[in-house]
Amino acid sequence: MQSTPAIDRRHFLRGMGVAMALPALESLGQVATTPAQRMVAINIPLGFHPPYFFPRTTGRDYQASKYLALSDHLRDHYTVISGVSHPGVTGGHSAIKSFLTAAPRPGERGFKNTISFDQVVANQVGSTTRYASIIAGETSQSWTANGVSIPQEVSPAKLYARLFLSGSAADLEKQRHQLEDGHSIIDSVMEEVTTMEKQVSSADRDKLDQFMTAVRETEKRLTKSEKWLATPKPKVDTPQPAEVGLPQVDQWMKSHFEVFRLALMTDSTRVITLGGAGHGSVVPLPGVSMGYHGLTHHGKNPDMIRQLEIIEKATMQTWVDFIQSLKDTPDGEGTLLDHTQVLMSSNLGNASGHITTNLPTILAGGNYKHGQHLAFDQKNNYPLANLFVSMMQGMGLEEDTFYTATGTMTGLI
């Protein structure tokens, strides 16, 4: 009789989807732990005035541009990237739909989006946190597997409340009933779909399958919300930010960034996206008298560029302060910035002409050797999606492609 091969217990548990870690025993010394990896993706929909953003020189000794001079003291913590875009993504402002998906021709009728790369990450790392991802801003940057936009939170004050403010017992009971109602609605929908499946054409069946995917994703979120309902929300010392309107671009972004830092610090989530402000209102900053969107179509008018510079410098400063705050926040044996990749870019390379190439891009934080201007071909752009692949691998995912990507980003160490 042959003997049964010994079963590797760790291999078996991994196969069952169970991760078990030995406790840290003082008598055996401190057991090293791997810090959680996080990511934030920020879209500035109207971009930046290119001559004031991009350095004129490349490599590690690049000369900081007018905007990058604001962050030069943090130079070793970020990489500036030029000559990147999404191949086939045109359509001016419509390109915002493809910022994190790279899906081509977003401005055309019949456009069908794909999953955004932040959701690829969230689907794999979000099971252990209260929120798989946080989606904030004026417009959502996040899309499901079947190309449906995921709703975003516009107000940083409301986002703070959702993350850190606990309601009364009555509020919790109301939430519990709402979740139960949600399950009941889904059950009813599923019954209707089962009946319809027998009567529809093959083309309609494809649409029905897409709808069913969205329903299943919603059910998973409901189930997860139920599990976390009884878990107290984390306590933070920072008070809830005041309500800030979209026209106050700098204050609105600053409030969002502080809530993001708290969310990352408390491990409430490990994936965050922000769709920045791209409105046409007058930004209430000294020296600005014209609408933000209108100023981007400056036609090289010196006064309009001067006003645009005021807004873009204020925007840039909020990003600088955010990066500094992550650097100043301890996290394990390092800082939040050490363990958080922060991407800031735009769907427009030059808003003045609705140009969707040469996107202004910065990657800060994470496990990279920063401090360089990584310049690619200004005419035949390098795929921005390659950076997405690098970031996914930086999050621990075993991914080597994403839509138009050809691999990881060359030169990013």
Residue, then its C-alpha position, 0 to 999 in steps of 0.5 A: m500500500q502506498s503511503t499518502p504524501a505529506i500535506d504542506r499545511r501552509h500550502f493547504l491553508r493558502g489554497m483555502g484562502v486562509a492566511m495565518a500568521l504566528p504571533a509575535l513572541e517576546s522570547l523569540g524576539q520581534v517578528a518582522t511585519t510587512p507594512a500595508q501598501r496603499m495608493v492614491a490617484i488624483n486627477i486634475p481635470l484641467g491640468f497645468h499650464p505646461p511651461y510652468f509645470f514641466p522641467r526643461t531638463t531631465g534626469r536627476d539634476y533637472q531644474a525645477s519648473k515654476y510649479l515644481a519649485l514649490s515642492d523642491h524640498l521634497r524632490d527625493h520623494y517623487t518622480v516627474i514624468s513627461g511624454v506620457s498619455h493613453p493611446g487612442v484616448t481623444g475627445g478633449h474633456s471627455a478623456i476624463k472618463s478614461f483617466l484610470t481606464a485607458a479606454p480609447r475614444p471616450g468622446e464617441r457615441g457608443f463608447k464603452n468603458t472598462i474597469s479602472f486600475d484602482q478597482v483592479v487593486a481594490n478588488q484584490v486588497g480591499s477585503t480586509t479594510r472597512y472600505a475597499s476603496i474611497i472615491a471622492g471629488e467633483t467627478s468619479q474616476s472609478w469604473t466597475a468591471n462592466g464599465v459602470s461609473i462608481p458614485q463619488e463623494v463630493s463633500p470632504a465633510k460628508l466623507y469624514a462623517r462616513l469614515f469617523l462619525s458613529g451614529s446613535a443606536a437608532d441610526l445604526e438600527k436604521q442602517r441595518h434595516q436599509l441594508e436588509d431592504g437592499h438585499s430584499i430588492i436584489d432578491s426581487v431583481m434576481e427573480e425578475v432577471t431569471t424570468m427574463e433570461k428565457q425570453v430575450s435575444s442573445a444580444d440582450r442577454d449580453k446586456l443582462d449579463q452586464f447588469m447581473t455583474a453589477v447586481r452581484e457587486t452591489e450585493k457583495r458591498l451590502t454584505k461587507s457593510e453588514k459585517w462592518l456595521a457592528t465594528p466601531k469606527p476609528k477615533v481621530d483627533t482631527p475635527q471634521p472639516a467645514e463644508v467647502g464649496l467646489p469654487q474654493v479649489d484649494q480649500w476643497m482639495k486641502s480638506h479632502f487630502e486631510v481626510f485621505r490621510l486620516a483614512l490611510m492612517t487608520d487603515s480604513t481603506r488602502v485605495i483612494t481616488l480623487g477627481g479634482a475640480g474642473h468647474g467654470s466658477v471664479v475661484p475666490l483667490p486674490g487676483v482672480s476675476m475670471g472663471y477657472h475653466g475659461l482661464t485655461h482657454h487663455g489664447k496666450n493672453p498674459d493676464m489670463i495666464r497670470q490668473l491661471e497661475i494663481i489657481e494652479k499654484a494654489t492647487m499645487q501647494t495643496w498637493v505639496d502639503f499632502i505629501q508633506s503630511l504623509k511624510d510626517t505621519p509615522d507608519g510602522e518603522g517608516t512613514l505613510l509616504d513610504h508605504t503610499q503611492v500617490l499619483m497626480s496627473s490629468n486627462l488633459g496635457n494642455a487644456s487650452g487646446h483640449i490636447t490629451t497628450n503629454l499629460p503632466t504626471i507625478l508619482a510620489g511615495g512608495n518603494y521607488k528611487h525618486g528624485q528624477h524627471l523621467a522624460f519620454d518622447q513628446k510626440n510619440n508618447y509612452p503609455l501612461a498605463n505602464l505606470f499603472v502596472s508598476m503601481m499595481q505591482g507596488m501594491g503587491l499584485e501579480e499583474d503585468t499588463f493593463y489595457t494599453a500597457t506594454g509592461t512596467m514603466t521604463g526608468l522607474i526604479 
